[in-house]
Amino acid sequence: MGRDERDALKIGVIGCGNISTTYLRNAGLFAGVAMVACADLMPEMAKLRADEFGLRAVGIDALLADPEIDLVLNLTIPAAHHAVSLSALSAGKHVFTEKPLATSHAEGRHLVEEAGRRGLLIGSAPDTFLGAAGRRARRLVDEGAIGKPVAGTAFMMGRGMEHWHPNPQFYYQPGGGPVLDMGPYYLTMLVNLLGPVASVSALSARGQDERLITAEGPFQNTRFTVGTPTTLLSLLRFRSGAVVTFGASWDVFRHSNMPIELHGTEGSLRLPDPDTFGGVVGLSHRGADWADHDTQGDLYGARNWPYAAPDRANYRMIGVADLARALRDGSRPRASGALALHVLEIMEAILASGEAGATIGLAGEIERPEALGDGDAAALLADRA
C-alpha cells in the first residue's frame, strides 16, 4: 500500500472537458493527492467524469464551499482561469490551473498576489519540464556540459487547428494564437534551463485573413476571420546573458527545425518537444557528433508509462503532486504561480513587441525552479504493486 490516503491533499476539479480525463487518470500515479469531486457549468459533464473516475459530481459553488477540499484544479477554458482561480483562493483553497495562468499579466499577478496574501499556494501548468527529458537537460546545463549558454533557438511551427479541431475559431482570436496556446511549453522549459528573461523583441505576421475549417463537425467547409497574428518571431535576452530566438507559427506546412537547441562555450544541446515528458536529449561537446541521451526508458519516459501510449508518456499531474509535497515540507513548488506569471509576462511582451516593433523590458524577477532529481521524482510516485 502507498501513503495513507487520509493524509493526501484532497482535490476538487472545476472543468470536466477533454483535458480533465488526463488529470483524473494520472492522479492515481502520484502519492499525496486524492481526487474527490468535480464540477462543471454543464452538470452532465461533471456526472460523466464522476461516474468514470468514482468521484462526487457537485455544483461549482458547492465544490468551493466544501471543507473537505484542499485544492481546486482549474481545468476551465483560459478566459475563465482568472475568475475560477480567484474564487477558489477566496474560498481558502490552494489552486493549480491549466495553462496559461491567466489571459493577461495583470490578471496573473492579481492571482499570485492574492494567493500570497492569503497564505495559499498557486501553481500552473505546464509541468512537462519536470519530465525525464527536461530533468536530463537541466542536469546537463547545471553540470556545465555546454559551458556558459550563449545562444539558442526554439520553434513551435505547424498549420494550426482547423484541419482537426471541429470548432477552432477561438484559437485565432485575441487571447489565442500560437504564442499563448503553445508558448508556455517552450518558454517554461527555457526559463527552467536559463533563468528569467530580461527583454523581448518580436515581429508578427498573419498568413491568412480567413481560414477554412476542414475538420468534420458542424462548421466543416465554412470560413472564419482571423483576428490575431499567426506567426511571431521573437528574440529573448535572458538575464544570464544568453539570447534565444523563439518562433511560433500556424502558417508552416513543413520544417526541419529542432524544438529547442542551446549553444554554449563548450558545446551544444538539443531537446525534444517540450509538450512531452520524455524523448531524446542530444549533446555535442565542442563540435563532436551528437551523443543522444534517450530518456524514453527513464522515470516518466514512455517505457515507464503505465497506460497505452504509442510514442510518448503523459505525466500531467506531476506539478500538482510537487505542490502537495511543497505543502507538506514547506518548500516552493516547481510549477509555481511565480514561474507561470513570468512566462505570461514574456508572452504578453512578445505580442506587444510584435505589434509595436519595439524592444520591451521585463520587470519580473524570479528564480529558476529548484532542479528535480530522479530520486525526488520517484518519491512523488505512488506505490504500485
N, C-alpha and C positions, 0 to 999 in steps of 0.2 A: 504494500500500500504506500501511497505518497504521503505528503504532508497532510495534516489534519485539515479537512475542508472547512471546519468551523472557524479556523484562523485565516481563511482565504479572503481576499478582497472581493466583496460582493458587487457585481456589475449589472447595471441595467442598460439595455441598448435602446437608443432612440433612433429610428430609421431602419426599416426592415427590407430595404431593397436588395439588389443582387450582391453587393459587397458584404452585406451582413452575414451571408452564408459562409463566407471565408472566415470571418472573425469567430463566428459561433462554432464552426467545425474545429478551428485551430485552438480554441480555448482549452480543450482537453489535453493539449500537448504540454501545457505550462503549469508549473506549480504556483500556488499562492493566489490564484484567481478562480472565480466561480461565477458563471453567468446565471442570473436568477430570474430576470424578467425582461420583457421587450415591449416597445410601444411604437406606434406609427400613426400618422394622420389618417391612414387607411386601416381601420381596425382589422380588416380581413387579412392584410399583410402581416400584422402582428400575430394573429392567430395561426397563420400558416407557419411562421418561424417558430412559434411557441410549440406547436404540435410536432414540428420536425425535430426540435432540439430539447424538448422536455422542460420548457420554461413557462412562466406565468405571462400571459398576454394581458396588459393593463393599458389604461389611458395614459397620455403623456403627463398630465397633472398628477395622476396617482403615482406614477413612477417617481416623479420628482419629490413627492411628499413621503415616499416610503422610507422609514427609518432604517430598514434592513440594507438598503442600497448605499454603498460607499462611493462608487464611481459611476459616472454616466459616460458611456461610449457613444459618441455623437457620430452617427453614420448618415446624417441627412445630406441633402444637396449643398454645395458650397454657399449658396446665397443664404441658407438658414444656419450656417455654422455659428455665427456670432450670437444670434438670438438664443439658440438652443444651449450653447455652452454657457452664456451669461445666466440663463435661467437655472442651469444646473449648479453653477457656482453660488448663485443667490440662495439656492436651497441647501447649501452646505455640502455639496458633493464635489469630489475630485472629478476631473474631466480628462478624457482622451478623445481627440477628434480626428476624423479623416482629414486629409489634406484638401485645400490649404487651411491654415489656422483660421483665417477669415478672408474676405474678399478685398480688404484694404488694410494697409499697415496701421492706420488709426484704430480700426476695429480690433485688429490683432493685439495691439498694445493695450487697449482697454481690457481685453480678456486677461492678459498676463498680469497687468497691474491689479485687477480685481482679485485674481487668484492669490497674489502675494498679500493683498490687504486682508484677505480672509484666512490666511494660513493654509491654503489648499494648493494642491499640485495640479498643473495642467500640462498635458503632453499632446503631441500631434504626430500623425503620420507625415512622411514615410518613415518606416523603421527598417527599410531594406538595407541601409548602410550597416546594420548590425548583423547581417548575414555573413556566410563564410567568405565570400569574395571581398566584401567591404572590410572585414576584420583582417584578412590577409594583406590587402593593400595598405591598410593603416599601419600594420606591423612593419611592413617593408619601408614605408615612408619614415616611421619613427625610428627605425634602426639605421637609417641613413643609406639605404640600398641605392638610392638615386642621388645621394648628396643633397645639396640645397635645391629645392624645387625652384625652377626659373620660369618655365613656360608650360603651356598645356592647351589642349583642345577638348571640347565636349560637344557632341552633336546628337540631337534628337530630331530625326527627319523622316517624313512619310507623306502619305497622301490624304491624311485626315480620316474622318469617321463616316462620311456619307455612303460609303460603299458597303459598310457592315452594320451601322447603327440605324435602327428604324426611325429615330427621332433625333437627328444630330444638330438641329438648328441652334440650340443654346450654346453649343461649343464654339460657335462662330460669332457670338455677340459680345459686347463689352462685359468683362468679368470672365470671359472664356479665352480661347486662343491657346496656341501650343505652349507658351511660357507658363501660364497659370495652371494649365491642365497637367503637363508633364514635367515642367521645370523643377518642381520640388524634389523629384528623384535625383536629378543630376546635380542640382545646386546643394542639396543636403549632403550628398557624397563629397562634393568638392570642399565644402566648409569643414566636414569631418576630417578631411585629409590635409587641408591647407590653412584652416582657420578662417577668420572673418574677412569679408570683402570691404575694401575701403572706398572704391569708386567704380562707376559703371558708365560706359559709353555704348551707344547702340544705334543701329539703323533698322528701319522696319519697311515692310512691303506687303502688298495684298495681291496675291496671284490672280484671283478671280473676284469679280464683284458679285457673282452669283454662283451657287453650287447646285449640282443636280444630285438628288438622292436616288441611288440605285439599289439600296438595300430593300429587301422585302418588308412590307408594312404598309400602313395607311398613307404614307407620304411618298411611296415609291413613284419615281418618274416625275416628281414635282421639283421646282426650284425654290431656293430661298436666298435672300440678300445677306451678304457677308458684312458684318458690322465691326470687325476688329482685325488688326494685322494678322496675317497667317504665316509670315516669315519675319523673324527677328534675329539679327546677328549682333552679338554684343562682345565687348571686351571688358573683362573683370580684372581689376587690380586688387590683389589681396594685401592685407596689412603686413604680411610676411615679405612682400616684395614680388611674389610670383604674379604673372599675368596669364590669363586663360581666355581663349576665345570660346564663347558658348553660342551655338546656333540652334534655333528651334524653328521648325518649319513643317507646315502641312501642304507644301507646294512641290514636293520632291517625289518623283516616281521611283528612283533607284539611286543609291550612293554607296561608296566604299569607305566611308569614314568610320573609325572606331568610336564606340560610345564615349570613352574618356581615355586620353593619353596625357601623361605628365612627364616632363623632361627636366632633369636636374644636372648638377655639376658632375655627377658620377654615373649617370645612366638614365634610362627611360622606363616608364611603367605604363601598361595599358590594362584597362578594366573592361569587364563585360557590362551588359545592360544594367544600369543601377536600379531598374524596376524589378530586378530578380535578386534572389538571395545567394545563389551560387554562380558557377561559371569559371572561366579560365582567366587568371591574372598573369600577364606576361611581363617579364623583367629582362631588360638588356643592360648589361654592365659595360659601360664605355664602348658602345657600338658593337658588342658581341651579338651573336644570334639570339633571338628571343628564347628565353627559358620559361616554359609555361608552368605555372603553378595551378594545377587543376584542383579547384575546391569542390567539385561535384561529389567527392567522397567524404568531404569534411562534415563536421557537425553543421546542420542546417544547409547542407548541399543536397543535390537531387537524389543521390543514392541513399540518403538517410530519411528522405521524405516518406512518411508512413502511409500516405494516401496516393491514389493513382495520379501521376503527373508525368506526362510523356517526356518533357525536356527540362523542367525546372521545378525547384522547390518553392513553396509559398508559405512562409512562416509569419505572415501578418498576425500580430498579437504579441510578438516579442517585445515591442515597445511598451505595451500595456503591462506585461509581466515584469519588465525592468522598472516601470513606475511603481508597481506594487512592491518590488524589492526596496526601492528608494524610501517608500513609506515605512517599511519595516526597520531599515537600518539608518535612516536619516541622511542618506546620500542624495545626490542630484540625479534625476532621471536623465538618460542619454537623449532620448527622442523628446526633448523638453519643449515647452512653450517658448522659451527664450530662443532656442535654435530655430524653431518654426517661424518665429517673428522675424528673425534676421533674414531667413530665406524669403519671407514675404516682402521684406524691405528691398531685397535685391530684385525680385521680380517686378515690383512696382517701379523701381528705378529703371529697369530695362524698358518697360513700356513707356515711361515718361521720357526717357532719353531718345527712344526710337521716334517719338512724336516730335520732340523739340530739337533733336540733333545736337544736344549738348551733353557734356560730361556731368554726372550727378554724383556728389559725395554722399556717403552713407554715414549716419551718425551712430548707428547701433554698435555697441561694444559687447561682444560675447566671448566666452572661452570655448575652445574646441571641447566636444563631449569627451569624457574620460573614455579611453580605449576599452573595448570589451574583449577580454581574453577568452580563449576557448574554455578554460575552466569556469569562468563566470557565466559563459553562455550555457554550459552544461548544467550549471546549478539552477538555471531558470526553468529547465525542463522537468516535467512531472515524471515520476517513476512509472515505467510501462513494463508490465510483466509479459 
